[in-house]
Amino acid sequence: MASLLQPKPGVDRIMLYKGGASSLAGHDQVLKLSSNENPFGAPESAKEAIRLAVSRLHRYPGTDHAALRAAIGEVHDLDPERIVCGVGSDEILALAAQAYAPPGTEVIYTEHGFSLYKTLALAAGAEPIEVPEAERRVDVDAILAAVTERTRLVYLTNPGNPTATRIELDEIARLADSLPGHVLLIIDGAYAEFAEGYDGGAALAGSRENVLMTRTFSKLYGLGGLRVGWAYGATAIIDTLNRMRGPFNLSDVQLDGAEAAMRDREWVARCLAENARMRDWLRAALADIGIPSDESHTNFVLARFGSEAGADAADTALKADGIIVRPVKGYKLPDCLRITVGTEADCRRVVDTLKRFRETAA
């Protein structure tokens, strides 16, 4: 007998998310540059905080995340009362869709934006609306042209993933100010720390009622396995998201580890400096062997190979040398590979492999 249980419309259109690969047949140790993880790992300060928190595993954590919010507020000069914390920024992005995009409404995202946005819209019962980008850059006018009376959310990845490009704050402000009052603009700043002179949209979120900025501890802070994110916005939005989230959504292990990492500014500065140095080197070295990429404002580069076949062949060559990068065909960039900026040794290994590949293919 067939089951009468059926999920709500749209759920059957959700594609399962596939993270970056971490193993290769025939290779005991691989160089994983597919998930934009910090090559230096988590700071020792966070590891120590986590070790201490383990002794309290039998206790429920606090529900208000006060210490972590205070640390974020101090570092970024933000009002802690307007900060909400979640299980990665993913949870906050999902809660926003559930709260502000009911069935029958529309959610806008750009063609090369994070693939999760479409999933979140469908899960909420809303219709996802994809708009084009211009040469791998967000096109504000294209977004505005797609807005209708049914639009409720706009997801904006800035800097972009997997493009590594960014648009300037004045363009984001123009977008926010041009949206109808019933539309929430969410600035996904997972890579904001890597973009020099960019506040991730904090000032906009602090001064406008229709802007929410999200951030994560998974990239710069090396805590991808801990799953902690946060958001900053108008009091009414933060209050709504707090009502939606589970009361114990973050454990003391997560909270204490993230707080220690946030306060470790010396470690953060070292990681940012090294990422900037090797990011510039990697782009230049790839360009020298005929592999272009846009200026990157993240901890990865999007290498272009001229064709899907070229990208596939380069990926095969890298795998043969035990190196995993990220093909991005699913993001409508079939001729590209996303390559995480690793250590100096990592980056040189990638370039050496691709140089041999280019010489062999010539």
Buried (B, 14 or more C-beta within 10 A) or exposed (E): EEEEEEEEEBEEEBEEEEEBBEEBEEBEEBBBBBBBBBBBEBBEBBBEBBEBBEEEEEEEBBEEBEBBBBBBBEEBEBEBEBBBBBBBBBBBBBBBBBBBBEEEBBBBBBBBBBBBBBBBBBBBBBBBBBBBBEEBBBBBEBBBEBBEEBBBBBBBBBBBBBBBBBBEBEBBBBBBEBBEEEBBBBBBBBBBBBBEEBBBBBBBBBEBEBBBBBBBBBBBBBBBEBBBBBBBBBEEBBEBBBEBBEEEBBBBBBBBBBBBBBBBEEBBEEBBEBBBEBBBBBBEBBEEBEBEBBEBBBBBBBBBBEEBEBBBBBBEBBBEBBBBBBBBEEBEBBBBBBBBBBEEEBBBBBBEBBBEBBEEEE
